[in-house]
Amino acid sequence: MAATVVRWILFVVICLSLSSMTEQASSCKDGSDKTIYVDFKPRKGYCTWKGQCAVNPTTQGLYNCYYNGPAINASEDHDLLKLVNETCPWYVKGKNGIDTQVCCASDQIKDLKDQTSVARSLFSRCPACYHNFMTHFCATTCDPDMSLHVDPMNYMSNTSYVHECTLENGTKVVYLEEVDVYLTQNYGDRLYNSCSEVEYPEQSGKVVTLMCGGNQHCNSTLWLDFLGDPSKNYQQSPFKMNYVFTDSPAHPNMSPLNLSLTACDDLDSNYTCSCTDCPSPKLC
């Protein structure tokens, strides 16, 4: 399959939890970047990031700002609450959203919302797949318990680190250059399987094949690995996300993602897929 087609698909749907370039973004001053080791504390109701920071000079995407504090009450920011309600409505809690807690800022979820329409069109033949896709990327964008499954620690080196630099506009920022995302194998497989047969008629193939670099033998591990690694996905993801399949994360107190998902053969009319895109006896 032509690389240009793969690049186009990746450009519009890849790593929706990460941010795209903005006119307001600024790069780090030369020589100002330094590594800081942090005492990252995973706990319920706490975050790993909030908002967008410096430009990644390699991908030209934006790094997310490091933040290990409590989740934000979105009801205190009208624009943020509106975006959450439109994009990840299951996070909206309480009357008029007064109890809505998230670990993202408006800039992050706006990027997610802006690109959702493209993902919706690609997966429109299978609403269950699209719902699961958004469930996953909302979880890695705004989940109020993000620190339980998105970790600045590199699982290979067993250290937690972030980066600090001074931007060209003089602002000092602390950002994440790389993160580990913990998920169970069962969850990853269910996510992948709900989308694995959705067709992309324009290329007589599967959508996930395109989102797996054209690999005809894609699986959940290869899919998420490709989506999270700029060196593999044509520099389309702003920074590296290591998807770590495990039931026991390396960092104490963390809990891997194992979200409830909708099977592609669910008979609920809101999620029903076509037989072609979900060859299940229940549908075919």
C-alpha positions in Angstrom: 0.0 0.0 0.0 1.3 3.4 -0.9 3.2 5.2 1.9 1.4 8.4 1.0 -2.0 6.9 1.8 -0.8 5.6 5.1 0.7 9.0 6.0 -2.6 10.7 5.2 -4.6 8.4 7.4 -2.1 8.8 10.2 -2.1 12.5 9.8 -5.8 12.7 10.7 -6.4 10.0 13.2 -3.2 8.9 14.9 -2.7 9.3 18.6 -5.7 11.5 19.2 -4.7 11.8 22.9 -1.7 13.8 21.8 -1.6 17.3 20.5 -1.0 19.0 17.1 1.1 22.0 16.3 -0.5 25.4 17.2 0.4 28.9 16.2 0.9 29.8 19.9 3.5 27.0 20.5 7.1 27.9 21.2 10.3 25.9 21.1 12.8 25.5 23.8 15.8 27.8 23.7 19.0 26.1 22.6 20.8 24.6 25.5 18.1 25.3 28.0 16.7 21.7 28.2 17.5 19.5 31.1 16.3 16.3 32.6 14.7 16.3 36.0 14.0 13.2 38.0 10.7 13.3 39.8 8.9 11.5 42.7 5.9 10.6 40.6 3.0 9.5 42.8 0.2 7.5 41.1 -3.1 7.7 43.0 -6.8 7.9 42.3 -8.0 11.4 41.3 -4.5 12.6 40.2 -3.0 13.5 36.9 0.1 12.9 34.8 -0.2 15.9 32.6 -2.3 19.0 32.0 -2.1 21.3 28.9 0.5 21.6 26.1 4.0 22.9 26.3 7.1 23.0 24.1 7.3 22.0 20.5 9.0 18.7 19.8 11.7 19.7 17.2 11.6 16.2 15.6 7.9 15.8 15.1 6.8 19.4 15.3 4.0 18.3 17.6 3.6 19.5 21.1 4.7 17.9 24.3 2.2 17.8 27.2 3.0 19.7 30.4 3.9 17.5 33.4 1.4 17.8 36.2 1.1 15.2 39.0 -1.6 17.1 41.0 -5.3 16.6 41.5 -7.7 16.3 38.6 -9.2 19.6 37.5 -12.9 20.6 38.1 -14.0 21.2 34.5 -17.1 23.1 35.7 -14.8 26.0 36.6 -13.9 26.4 32.9 -17.0 26.7 30.6 -15.1 26.0 27.4 -13.4 23.0 28.9 -16.7 21.5 30.3 -18.3 22.1 26.9 -15.5 20.3 25.1 -15.6 17.4 27.6 -19.4 17.0 27.2 -19.1 17.0 23.4 -16.1 14.6 23.1 -15.9 12.4 26.2 -19.4 12.8 27.8 -19.0 9.9 30.2 -16.7 12.1 32.3 -19.4 14.7 32.9 -20.8 14.2 36.4 -23.3 16.0 38.6 -26.0 18.6 37.8 -24.7 20.9 35.0 -21.4 19.0 35.2 -20.5 20.5 38.6 -18.7 17.3 39.6 -16.7 16.8 36.4 -13.1 16.0 37.0 -10.5 15.7 34.2 -6.7 15.6 33.6 -6.6 17.8 30.5 -6.8 21.4 29.5 -9.0 22.9 26.7 -6.2 22.8 24.2 -5.7 19.1 24.5 -9.3 18.1 24.3 -10.0 20.6 21.5 -7.4 18.8 19.4 -9.2 15.5 20.2 -12.6 17.0 19.3 -11.4 18.6 16.1 -10.1 15.2 14.8 -13.0 13.1 16.0 -15.1 13.8 12.9 -12.4 12.1 10.8 -12.2 9.1 13.0 -16.0 8.9 13.0 -16.1 8.8 9.2 -13.4 6.1 9.0 -15.2 3.9 11.6 -18.8 4.9 10.7 -19.5 1.4 9.4 -19.0 0.1 13.0 -20.3 2.5 15.7 -19.1 0.1 18.4 -15.5 0.4 17.1 -15.7 4.2 17.0 -17.1 4.3 20.6 -14.3 2.1 21.9 -11.7 4.1 19.9 -12.9 7.3 21.6 -13.2 5.6 25.0 -9.5 4.7 24.8 -8.2 8.0 23.5 -10.4 10.0 26.0 -8.8 7.8 28.7 -5.3 8.7 27.6 -6.2 12.4 27.2 -8.5 13.4 30.1 -9.1 10.5 32.5 -9.3 11.9 36.0 -7.3 8.9 37.3 -4.6 9.3 34.6 -1.7 8.9 37.0 -2.8 5.3 37.6 -2.1 4.2 34.1 0.0 6.9 32.3 3.5 7.1 33.8 6.6 9.3 33.1 8.7 6.3 34.3 10.4 4.4 31.5 9.6 0.7 32.2 13.0 -0.3 30.8 15.1 2.0 33.0 12.7 2.0 36.1 13.2 5.8 36.6 10.7 8.7 36.5 11.9 11.8 34.7 10.6 14.9 33.0 12.2 17.7 31.1 12.5 21.4 31.9 13.4 24.2 29.5 13.0 27.9 28.8 10.9 28.6 25.8 11.9 31.2 23.2 9.2 33.5 24.7 11.0 33.3 28.1 8.5 31.0 29.8 9.9 28.1 31.8 8.0 24.8 31.3 8.2 21.2 32.5 7.1 18.7 29.9 6.9 15.0 29.2 9.1 13.7 26.4 8.0 10.1 26.8 5.4 8.1 28.8 4.5 4.6 29.5 0.8 3.7 29.2 -0.2 0.5 31.1 -3.0 -1.7 29.9 -4.0 -5.3 30.2 -3.6 -7.6 27.3 -7.3 -8.5 27.5 -8.3 -4.8 27.2 -5.9 -4.2 24.3 -7.2 -7.3 22.5 -10.8 -6.3 23.0 -10.1 -2.7 21.7 -8.3 -4.0 18.6 -10.8 -6.8 17.9 -13.7 -4.4 17.9 -12.1 -2.5 15.0 -10.0 -5.1 13.3 -12.5 -5.9 10.5 -13.7 -2.4 9.7 -13.1 -1.9 6.0 -11.6 1.0 4.2 -13.3 0.6 0.8 -11.2 3.3 -1.0 -8.2 1.1 -0.6 -9.9 -2.4 -0.5 -8.4 -3.0 2.9 -8.9 -2.6 6.6 -8.7 0.7 8.5 -6.5 -0.8 11.2 -4.1 -2.1 8.5 -3.5 1.5 7.5 -3.1 2.5 11.1 -0.6 -0.3 11.5 1.8 0.9 8.8 0.3 -1.3 6.2 1.1 -4.5 8.2 -1.3 -7.2 7.0 -0.6 -9.2 10.2 -1.4 -6.5 12.7 -2.6 -7.3 16.2 -3.3 -5.2 19.3 0.4 -5.0 20.4 1.7 -4.0 16.9 -1.2 -1.5 16.4 -0.7 0.5 19.6 3.0 0.3 19.3 2.9 1.8 15.9 0.4 4.5 16.9 2.6 5.5 19.9 6.0 5.6 18.3 7.0 8.6 16.1 9.9 6.6 14.7 7.5 4.1 13.2 4.5 6.3 12.2 6.3 8.9 10.0 6.7 11.3 13.0 2.9 11.8 13.2 2.6 11.3 16.9 4.0 14.3 18.8 6.0 12.3 21.3 6.5 8.7 22.3 3.9 6.6 24.2 5.1 3.2 25.1 2.1 0.9 25.4 3.0 -1.7 28.1 0.7 -4.7 28.2 0.8 -6.0 31.8 -1.4 -6.9 34.7 1.4 -5.7 37.1 2.8 -2.3 36.3 6.4 -1.7 37.3 5.5 1.4 39.3 3.8 0.6 42.7 0.1 1.6 43.1 -0.5 1.9 39.3 -3.4 0.1 37.7 -3.4 -0.8 34.0 -6.3 0.3 31.7 -9.0 -2.4 31.6 -12.0 -0.4 30.5 -15.5 -1.7 29.6 -15.9 -1.8 25.8 -18.7 -2.6 23.4 -18.4 -5.7 21.3 -18.7 -5.1 17.6 -21.6 -7.6 17.5 -23.6 -5.8 20.2 -27.2 -5.7 19.2 -27.9 -2.3 20.7 -28.9 -0.1 17.7 -26.6 2.6 18.9 -23.6 0.4 18.3 -24.6 -2.2 15.7 -22.0 -2.8 13.0 -22.5 -4.2 9.5 -21.9 -7.9 9.0 -18.9 -7.0 6.7 -17.2 -5.0 9.4 -18.0 -7.5 12.1 -18.3 -11.0 10.8 -20.1 -12.4 13.8 -22.9 -15.1 13.7 -25.0 -12.7 15.7 -25.0 -10.2 12.7 -24.4 -12.4 9.7 
